[in-house]
């Protein structure tokens, strides 16, 4: 009995020593070193990054209005052109001949109208007057012969001759009167001459217009985007030969993931650059946001205005665009990897207490900027939080803070 009690006492002493040893070991075991971030107010910018292409607000597909053989193409791709500049010429030999013939027709019609005014109309009036005088004379002779016949001083033959002479004079007078009326002002001959002149001038105008179509002119100041024609080609109306982009407002057209749609606003500033000129960044601004979403690509089209485009920009060039969709001054932010359950309704971070122990701090997430996220609630300035996820750590565990 005494032996058993002695053994039990020794066992209890050993167990107590083991517990004390473990406690001392735990106390003496070094706490893990963890990277710590001391929260301080900072500026946080949220940007949406996308790829865009350079375009102008509109383009013009130029072609010829008549068929013909290309004589010369006077511009090359990328060349800046001015309004009214000749871009292309067609062979115009036949059309020049047609214009010369039409202009000759105008001259002939003008001559005929002048001839009517200066010769035909006066001649018709004179003939009418002479015919009237002859008729009066014939009528007087008839009356005289009739009186003599009634008095018996002349025979029937003389009266018949006077009658025939009067009838001929009447016919000639009617004919002369008709000719005079036809050649009178606003008469038939004048109308015919004037109509012929109008028609000749219209033909000349048409020939002149067709000749002008042999020169393709620039409708505005701009840049030649593409050239699809060479000298010697036979071209037809309706085919695009030159593609022009007008000078003026340059746009960047981007397809942005629809998940960012809630952040986008007209007027937001942006910065863009091309891979070949990465150091030459330029400013842009969101000008339009498409009202619909491309269901196949899950994207929305966004256009950005470039107020001062750099000289290196080219049509259809690919550029990178960074749109500033949010900015927060005085934000408390941590790396996104430091936030646990970031996509859930209850995100949290590891916060270090005054005695260097870990505690879970529920937070409210705000603006995101790249790999950083704002903690809009749940923490305060000067709080120490882990800057990483802290895998394997537990609440209440003692740690050794280490600032990077």
C-alpha positions as CSV (number, residue, x, y, z in Angstrom):
1,X,0.0,0.0,0.0
2,X,2.8,2.4,0.8
3,X,4.6,1.3,-2.4
4,X,1.5,2.1,-4.5
5,X,1.1,5.6,-3.0
6,X,4.7,6.3,-3.6
7,X,4.5,5.3,-7.3
8,X,1.4,7.4,-7.7
9,X,3.1,10.4,-6.2
10,X,6.1,10.0,-8.5
11,X,3.8,9.8,-11.6
12,X,2.0,13.0,-10.6
13,X,5.3,14.8,-10.1
14,X,6.5,13.6,-13.5
15,X,3.3,14.7,-15.2
16,X,3.5,18.1,-13.5
17,X,7.1,18.5,-14.6
18,X,6.0,17.6,-18.2
19,X,3.2,20.1,-18.2
20,X,5.5,22.8,-16.9
21,X,8.2,21.8,-19.4
22,X,5.7,22.0,-22.3
23,X,4.4,25.4,-21.1
24,X,8.0,26.7,-20.8
25,X,8.7,25.3,-24.3
26,X,5.7,27.0,-25.8
27,X,6.7,30.2,-24.1
28,X,10.3,29.9,-25.2
29,X,9.3,28.7,-28.8
30,X,9.9,31.7,-31.1
31,X,6.7,33.3,-32.6
32,X,6.5,33.2,-36.4
33,X,7.7,36.3,-38.2
34,X,4.9,37.9,-40.4
35,X,5.0,40.8,-42.8
36,X,3.0,43.7,-41.4
37,X,1.5,46.8,-43.0
38,X,0.8,49.9,-40.9
39,X,-2.3,51.5,-42.3
40,X,-1.8,55.0,-43.5
41,X,-4.0,57.2,-45.7
42,X,-3.0,57.0,-49.3
43,X,-4.4,57.9,-52.7
44,X,-6.1,55.0,-54.5
45,X,-7.0,55.0,-58.2
46,X,-9.2,52.4,-59.8
47,X,-8.5,51.9,-63.5
48,X,-10.0,49.8,-66.2
49,X,-7.4,48.6,-68.7
50,X,-8.4,47.6,-72.3
51,X,-7.1,47.4,-75.8
52,X,-8.4,49.9,-78.3
53,X,-7.9,50.9,-82.0
54,X,-7.4,54.3,-83.4
55,X,-10.2,55.6,-85.6
56,X,-11.7,58.9,-86.7
57,X,-15.3,59.8,-86.2
58,X,-16.1,58.9,-89.8
59,X,-14.4,57.8,-93.0
60,X,-15.1,58.3,-96.7
61,X,-15.0,55.6,-99.3
62,X,-14.1,57.4,-102.6
63,X,-14.7,56.1,-106.1
64,X,-15.3,57.4,-109.6
65,X,-18.7,58.4,-111.0
66,X,-17.9,57.3,-114.6
67,X,-16.1,54.3,-116.0
68,X,-12.7,54.9,-117.4
69,X,-9.0,54.1,-117.5
70,X,-6.9,55.5,-114.7
71,X,-4.3,57.9,-116.0
72,X,-2.6,58.8,-112.7
73,X,-2.9,58.3,-108.9
74,X,-1.5,61.3,-107.2
75,X,-1.5,60.2,-103.5
76,X,-0.1,57.4,-101.4
77,X,-1.3,55.7,-98.2
78,X,-0.6,57.8,-95.1
79,X,-0.3,61.0,-97.1
80,X,-2.1,64.1,-95.7
81,X,-4.3,65.8,-98.2
82,X,-6.2,69.0,-98.5
83,X,-9.8,69.7,-99.5
84,X,-10.1,70.0,-103.3
85,X,-6.7,68.3,-104.0
86,X,-6.7,66.0,-107.0
87,X,-6.3,62.5,-105.9
88,X,-6.8,60.6,-109.2
89,X,-7.2,61.3,-112.9
90,X,-8.9,59.3,-115.6
91,X,-8.2,59.4,-119.3
92,X,-10.2,62.3,-120.6
93,X,-9.4,62.5,-124.4
94,X,-12.9,61.4,-125.5
95,X,-14.7,63.5,-123.0
96,X,-12.7,66.6,-124.0
97,X,-13.8,66.0,-127.7
98,X,-17.4,65.6,-126.6
99,X,-17.2,68.9,-124.7
100,X,-15.7,70.6,-127.7
101,X,-18.5,69.3,-129.9
102,X,-21.1,70.4,-127.4
103,X,-19.7,73.9,-127.1
104,X,-19.7,74.1,-130.9
105,X,-23.4,73.2,-130.8
106,X,-24.0,76.1,-128.4
107,X,-22.2,78.5,-130.8
108,X,-24.4,77.3,-133.6
109,X,-27.6,77.7,-131.6
110,X,-26.5,81.2,-130.5
111,X,-25.8,82.0,-134.2
112,X,-29.3,80.8,-135.3
113,X,-31.0,82.9,-132.5
114,X,-29.0,85.9,-133.5
115,X,-29.8,85.3,-137.2
116,X,-33.5,85.3,-136.3
117,X,-33.2,88.5,-134.4
118,X,-31.0,90.4,-137.0
119,X,-32.2,88.9,-140.3
120,X,-35.2,86.6,-140.3
121,X,-37.5,88.6,-138.1
122,X,-36.9,92.0,-139.9
123,X,-37.2,90.3,-143.3
124,X,-40.5,88.7,-142.3
125,X,-41.9,92.0,-141.1
126,X,-40.8,93.7,-144.4
127,X,-42.4,91.0,-146.5
128,X,-45.6,91.3,-144.5
129,X,-45.7,95.0,-145.1
130,X,-45.0,94.6,-148.8
131,X,-47.7,91.9,-149.1
132,X,-50.2,94.2,-147.4
133,X,-49.3,97.1,-149.8
134,X,-49.6,94.7,-152.8
135,X,-53.0,93.6,-151.5
136,X,-54.3,97.1,-151.2
137,X,-53.1,97.8,-154.8
138,X,-54.7,94.7,-156.1
139,X,-58.0,95.5,-154.3
140,X,-58.0,99.0,-155.8
141,X,-57.4,97.7,-159.3
142,X,-60.2,95.1,-158.9
143,X,-62.6,97.9,-157.8
144,X,-61.7,100.0,-160.7
145,X,-62.1,97.2,-163.2
146,X,-65.4,96.2,-161.7
147,X,-66.7,99.8,-162.0
148,X,-65.5,100.0,-165.7
149,X,-67.2,96.7,-166.4
150,X,-70.5,97.8,-164.9
151,X,-70.3,101.0,-167.1
152,X,-69.5,98.9,-170.1
153,X,-66.1,100.3,-170.7
154,X,-64.3,97.0,-170.3
155,X,-64.9,93.4,-170.9
156,X,-65.2,90.3,-168.7
157,X,-61.6,89.2,-169.3
158,X,-60.2,92.4,-167.7
159,X,-62.5,91.9,-164.7
160,X,-61.5,88.3,-164.3
161,X,-57.8,89.2,-164.5
162,X,-58.2,91.9,-161.8
163,X,-60.1,89.3,-159.7
164,X,-57.3,86.7,-160.0
165,X,-54.7,89.3,-159.2
166,X,-56.6,90.3,-156.0
167,X,-56.9,86.7,-154.9
168,X,-53.2,86.1,-155.4
169,X,-52.4,89.2,-153.4
170,X,-54.7,88.1,-150.6
171,X,-53.0,84.7,-150.5
172,X,-49.5,86.3,-150.4
173,X,-50.6,88.7,-147.7
174,X,-51.9,85.8,-145.5
175,X,-48.7,83.9,-146.0
176,X,-46.5,87.0,-145.2
177,X,-48.6,87.7,-142.2
178,X,-48.2,84.1,-140.9
179,X,-44.4,84.4,-141.5
180,X,-44.3,87.7,-139.7
181,X,-46.2,86.3,-136.8
182,X,-43.9,83.2,-136.6
183,X,-40.8,85.5,-136.6
184,X,-42.3,88.0,-134.2
185,X,-41.2,88.3,-130.6
186,X,-42.3,85.2,-128.7
187,X,-43.3,83.6,-131.9
188,X,-42.7,80.1,-133.0
189,X,-39.4,80.7,-134.7
190,X,-38.0,82.5,-131.7
191,X,-39.2,79.7,-129.4
192,X,-37.6,77.1,-131.6
193,X,-34.3,79.0,-131.7
194,X,-34.3,79.6,-128.0
195,X,-35.2,75.9,-127.2
196,X,-32.3,74.8,-129.4
197,X,-30.0,77.1,-127.5
198,X,-31.2,75.8,-124.1
199,X,-30.7,72.2,-125.3
200,X,-27.3,72.9,-126.6
201,X,-26.2,74.6,-123.4
202,X,-27.6,71.7,-121.4
203,X,-25.6,69.3,-123.5
204,X,-22.5,71.4,-123.0
205,X,-23.1,71.4,-119.2
206,X,-23.5,67.7,-119.2
207,X,-20.3,67.2,-121.2
208,X,-18.5,69.6,-118.9
209,X,-19.7,67.7,-115.8
210,X,-18.7,64.3,-117.3
211,X,-15.2,65.8,-118.0
212,X,-15.0,67.0,-114.4
213,X,-15.7,63.4,-113.2
214,X,-12.3,62.4,-114.6
215,X,-10.6,64.2,-111.7
216,X,-11.3,62.7,-108.3
217,X,-11.0,65.5,-105.7
218,X,-10.6,65.3,-101.9
219,X,-13.9,66.3,-100.2
220,X,-12.1,67.4,-97.0
221,X,-8.7,67.8,-95.3
222,X,-7.6,64.4,-94.1
223,X,-5.3,61.4,-94.5
224,X,-5.3,58.6,-97.1
225,X,-6.0,55.4,-95.1
226,X,-5.8,53.0,-98.0
227,X,-5.3,53.0,-101.8
228,X,-6.8,50.3,-103.9
229,X,-6.0,51.6,-107.4
230,X,-3.0,51.9,-109.7
231,X,-2.4,53.7,-113.0
232,X,-3.7,51.8,-116.0
233,X,-6.6,50.1,-114.1
234,X,-10.0,50.2,-115.7
235,X,-12.4,51.3,-113.0
236,X,-16.2,51.4,-112.6
237,X,-18.6,53.4,-110.5
238,X,-19.4,51.9,-107.1
239,X,-15.9,50.5,-106.3
240,X,-13.9,52.0,-103.4
241,X,-10.6,53.2,-104.8
242,X,-9.4,55.4,-101.9
243,X,-10.3,55.4,-98.2
244,X,-10.0,58.8,-96.5
245,X,-10.1,59.8,-92.8
246,X,-10.8,63.4,-92.1
247,X,-8.7,65.5,-89.9
248,X,-10.2,66.5,-86.6
249,X,-11.2,64.5,-83.6
250,X,-9.4,61.2,-83.2
251,X,-11.1,58.4,-81.3
252,X,-10.1,55.3,-79.6
253,X,-12.6,52.4,-79.8
254,X,-12.3,49.8,-77.1
255,X,-14.3,46.7,-76.2
256,X,-14.5,46.5,-72.4
257,X,-15.7,43.6,-70.3
258,X,-19.3,44.1,-69.4
259,X,-18.4,43.4,-65.7
260,X,-16.8,46.9,-65.6
261,X,-19.9,48.6,-67.0
262,X,-21.0,49.9,-63.6
263,X,-17.8,51.8,-63.2
264,X,-17.8,53.6,-66.6
265,X,-19.0,57.1,-67.1
266,X,-18.8,59.6,-69.9
267,X,-16.1,62.2,-69.2
268,X,-13.7,59.9,-67.3
269,X,-10.0,60.6,-68.0
270,X,-7.8,58.0,-69.5
271,X,-4.2,57.5,-70.5
272,X,-3.2,55.6,-73.7
273,X,0.0,54.4,-75.3
274,X,1.1,52.2,-78.2
275,X,3.5,49.3,-77.8
276,X,6.0,50.9,-80.3
277,X,5.9,54.2,-78.4
278,X,5.4,53.0,-74.8
279,X,7.0,56.0,-73.2
280,X,5.0,58.5,-75.2
281,X,1.7,58.3,-73.4
282,X,-1.2,60.6,-74.3
283,X,-4.4,61.7,-72.7
284,X,-7.9,60.6,-73.7
285,X,-11.4,61.0,-72.4
286,X,-14.5,58.7,-72.5
287,X,-16.9,60.3,-75.0
288,X,-19.5,57.6,-75.6
289,X,-20.6,54.3,-74.1
290,X,-22.7,52.0,-76.3
291,X,-26.2,51.5,-75.0
292,X,-26.1,47.8,-75.7
293,X,-23.8,44.9,-74.9
294,X,-22.3,42.5,-77.4
295,X,-23.8,39.3,-76.2
296,X,-21.3,37.1,-78.0
297,X,-18.2,38.8,-76.6
298,X,-19.7,39.9,-73.3
299,X,-18.3,43.4,-73.9
300,X,-19.5,47.0,-74.3
301,X,-18.1,49.4,-76.9
302,X,-16.5,52.5,-75.4
303,X,-15.2,55.4,-77.5
304,X,-12.6,57.8,-76.1
305,X,-11.8,61.3,-77.6
306,X,-8.2,62.2,-78.0
307,X,-7.9,66.0,-77.8
308,X,-4.2,66.2,-78.7
309,X,-3.2,63.1,-80.7
310,X,0.5,62.4,-81.0
311,X,2.1,62.4,-84.4
312,X,2.8,58.7,-84.3
313,X,-0.8,57.7,-84.2
314,X,-2.1,55.9,-87.3
315,X,-5.5,54.7,-88.4
316,X,-6.3,51.3,-87.0
317,X,-3.3,51.3,-84.7
318,X,-3.7,49.2,-81.6
319,X,-3.1,51.0,-78.3
320,X,-3.5,50.2,-74.6
321,X,-6.0,52.3,-72.7
322,X,-6.2,52.8,-68.9
323,X,-9.4,54.5,-67.9
324,X,-9.6,56.1,-64.5
325,X,-13.0,55.0,-63.2
326,X,-12.5,55.9,-59.5
327,X,-10.2,57.9,-57.2
328,X,-10.1,58.0,-53.4
329,X,-7.9,60.3,-51.4
330,X,-7.0,59.3,-47.8
331,X,-7.9,55.6,-48.3
332,X,-6.7,52.8,-46.1
333,X,-5.7,50.0,-48.4
334,X,-4.0,46.6,-48.3
335,X,-2.9,44.1,-50.9
336,X,-5.8,42.1,-52.2
337,X,-4.1,38.9,-51.1
338,X,-4.3,40.0,-47.5
339,X,-8.1,39.9,-47.6
340,X,-9.8,36.6,-46.7
341,X,-13.1,35.7,-48.2
342,X,-12.9,38.8,-50.4
343,X,-15.7,37.8,-52.7
344,X,-18.0,36.9,-49.8
345,X,-20.3,39.1,-47.8
346,X,-18.0,38.9,-44.8
347,X,-14.4,39.6,-45.8
348,X,-11.8,40.0,-43.1
349,X,-8.1,40.6,-42.5
350,X,-5.6,39.6,-39.8
351,X,-5.0,42.5,-37.4
352,X,-2.1,42.4,-34.8
353,X,-3.0,43.5,-31.3
354,X,-0.9,45.5,-29.0
355,X,0.5,42.3,-27.4
356,X,1.5,41.0,-30.9
357,X,-1.4,38.5,-31.2
358,X,-3.6,37.9,-34.2
359,X,-7.2,38.7,-34.4
360,X,-9.7,38.6,-37.2
361,X,-10.9,42.0,-38.2
362,X,-14.1,42.0,-40.3
363,X,-13.8,44.8,-43.0
364,X,-15.8,46.4,-45.7
365,X,-14.2,46.6,-49.1
366,X,-14.2,49.7,-51.2
367,X,-12.3,50.9,-54.3
368,X,-9.9,48.5,-56.0
369,X,-6.8,49.6,-57.7
370,X,-4.8,46.8,-59.4
371,X,-3.5,44.5,-56.6
372,X,-4.8,46.8,-53.8
373,X,-8.2,47.2,-52.3
374,X,-9.6,49.9,-50.0
375,X,-10.8,48.9,-46.5
376,X,-13.6,51.4,-46.0
377,X,-14.7,50.1,-42.6
378,X,-13.4,47.8,-39.8
379,X,-9.9,49.2,-39.4
380,X,-8.3,52.5,-38.4
381,X,-5.2,54.5,-39.2
382,X,-2.1,53.1,-37.6
383,X,-3.6,49.6,-37.3
384,X,-1.2,46.8,-38.1
385,X,-2.5,44.2,-40.5
386,X,-0.9,41.3,-42.3
387,X,0.1,42.2,-45.8
388,X,-0.3,38.6,-46.9
389,X,-2.9,35.9,-46.4
390,X,-1.0,34.4,-43.4
391,X,-1.7,30.8,-44.3
392,X,-1.6,28.4,-41.3
393,X,-2.0,31.2,-38.7
394,X,-4.7,31.1,-36.0
395,X,-6.6,33.7,-34.0
396,X,-4.8,34.5,-30.7
397,X,-1.5,33.3,-32.0
398,X,1.5,35.4,-31.0
399,X,3.5,36.7,-34.0
400,X,6.6,38.8,-34.6
401,X,5.6,41.7,-36.8
402,X,8.0,42.4,-39.7
403,X,7.6,45.5,-41.8
404,X,8.8,45.0,-45.4
